[in-house]
Amino acid sequence: MIDYVSTRNTDIRVRSGRAVLDGQASGGGLYVPEKLDDIKTDYHDAIKGGFRDMAKAVWKVFFDDYGPDNIDRLVENSYRDKFSAPEITPLVKVKAASDDAYVLELYHGPTSAFKDVALSALPNLLSAAREMNGFTDDIMILTATSGDTGSAAIAGFSDVPGTGITVFYPHGGVSDTQRLQMVTAAGANVTACAVRGNFDDAQTGVKKLFREIPRPVEGVSLSSANSINIGRLVPQIVYYFSAYAQLLEKGAIKDGDKVDFVVPTGNFGDIMAGYFALKMGLPVGRLICASNKNDVLTEFLQTGHYDRKREFYKTTSPSMDILVSSNLERLLYYVCGPEHTLSYMKQLEESGEYSITSSELDEIKSIFEGVCADDDEGAAAIKSVFERDHYLMDTHTSIAWACMEKAGRPDAAATVVLSTASPYKFSAAVLDALGEKLTGSDEGNMSKVRELTGAALPAGLAGIFKKPVIHNDVIDIADMKPYVIEKCTK
Ligand SMILES: *Cc1c(COP(=O)(O)O)cnc(C)c1O
């Protein structure tokens, strides 16, 4: 039986269903399985069969109070007919400058970014948790997005009975494609709203709402679709197992060989899922945390000093433009314990920085490596890989690729680069990287990418330019609270 505790206070203790319902623990911490020993398994059990079998095996470990039959049903519901690739997350071999690498394509879901993998699952996990906990309140999902979470959460929750979803995105801070994916969403329970500020402002604003809005408000409870929700994180563990299984199937590794993963990182959720996979027992070598010019994590993983007081850069990989990476707190819990975690998070809130001890840093460094690459290096990676192998990466994947080349690959049996978005989703920047002329619109740019690659335009992106815009609101950060209360009243 797994207890979920707050990263900041182990007296706050719930079962997994309750953790999914709450999203965030009271007092500002995040829910985590109390002990890593509790998630230890024989990894062979979780690399059998197809993606859904692996999902069932992983979910049963983390969501033990749901019951196995319930889990089987929830997994089937989550992944039936939503993904255009039969493997859900296919692994593709791509030529690198030296050795070959493998790209794990996580973007074949409804909104063409990796967040679909988890956000196809979360509504089902939430609905089941409501039933298990005898919950009668409706649930309002509040989410801050740097671009991709918003549309994926809307796709996941649209018209799900008993739920509403409100998404806040930085005004002017997302691509036209990302914006249209959100503001044309037609679900009756959907709200997309721009806020004046960057992603960190929006995310901090949402975290504050969880602290300040009493629950329930107007018979509505609040929950989160950000990766602060453990129900968002666990489904992401599955594709690390899927990657390993596909490497074995291709004969690229022998059973037991260690595999390195390179993860384009923003909120530290995707890579934290890799840490859980490792702690479950999957043979993982290094987890390379790839950052763009917003290199706060690179510095932290190299020096142990986290400092968000730095310039914020808008880059061509906007989903990684983050200075406060929420899920790092989960790693801190396991490495530094709850007392230190509480103190570090307090320092971060109050002074914008903290430093971990050198032994804590050593433990983190034994697994994680921080590397960063700027827009030019990412663009060069897009171009060289396309010229070498006719394989087109998006601007987030290419940051990871560039970081892989920088980090070198001394020991791993194989290296897997997580590909978090379809190149279609960031077609302007991708064309730019290739030295192609832009057409003046995202729609035109997408057609041009299509001409270059011959790959089919994802169904979810094909229609957005013709749909009417439904959501026009732009508000100040300070107005988020009354805005949400009003939405809950409806
Ligand atoms: C969200 C996102 C990331 C960052 O993932 P985290 O889990 O926040 O670290 C990277 N790439 C893309 C395309 C994303 O949408």
The ligand as an SDF file (V2000), in Angstrom:
LIG
                    3D

 15 15  0  0  0  0  0  0  0  0999 V2000
    5.7040   20.8210  -21.6310 C   0  0  0  0  0  0  0  0  0  0  0  0
    6.7200   20.6210  -22.6850 C   0  0  0  0  0  0  0  0  0  0  0  0
    8.0680   20.3970  -22.3620 C   0  0  0  0  0  0  0  0  0  0  0  0
    8.5720   20.4130  -20.9470 C   0  0  0  0  0  0  0  0  0  0  0  0
    8.1210   19.3010  -20.1870 O   0  0  0  0  0  0  0  0  0  0  0  0
    8.1660   19.3870  -18.5950 P   0  0  0  0  0  0  0  0  0  0  0  0
    7.4640   18.1480  -18.1340 O   0  0  0  0  0  0  0  0  0  0  0  0
    7.4110   20.6210  -18.2260 O   0  0  0  0  0  0  0  0  0  0  0  0
    9.5840   19.4370  -18.2030 O   0  0  0  0  0  0  0  0  0  0  0  0
    8.9530   20.1680  -23.4050 C   0  0  0  0  0  0  0  0  0  0  0  0
    8.5520   20.1960  -24.7010 N   0  0  0  0  0  0  0  0  0  0  0  0
    7.2660   20.4130  -25.0400 C   0  0  0  0  0  0  0  0  0  0  0  0
    6.8960   20.4390  -26.4730 C   0  0  0  0  0  0  0  0  0  0  0  0
    6.3060   20.6260  -24.0500 C   0  0  0  0  0  0  0  0  0  0  0  0
    5.0390   20.8320  -24.4040 O   0  0  0  0  0  0  0  0  0  0  0  0
  1  2  1  0
  2  3  1  0
  2 14  2  0
  3  4  1  0
  3 10  2  0
  4  5  1  0
  5  6  1  0
  6  7  2  0
  6  8  1  0
  6  9  1  0
 10 11  1  0
 11 12  2  0
 12 13  1  0
 12 14  1  0
 14 15  1  0
M  END
$$$$
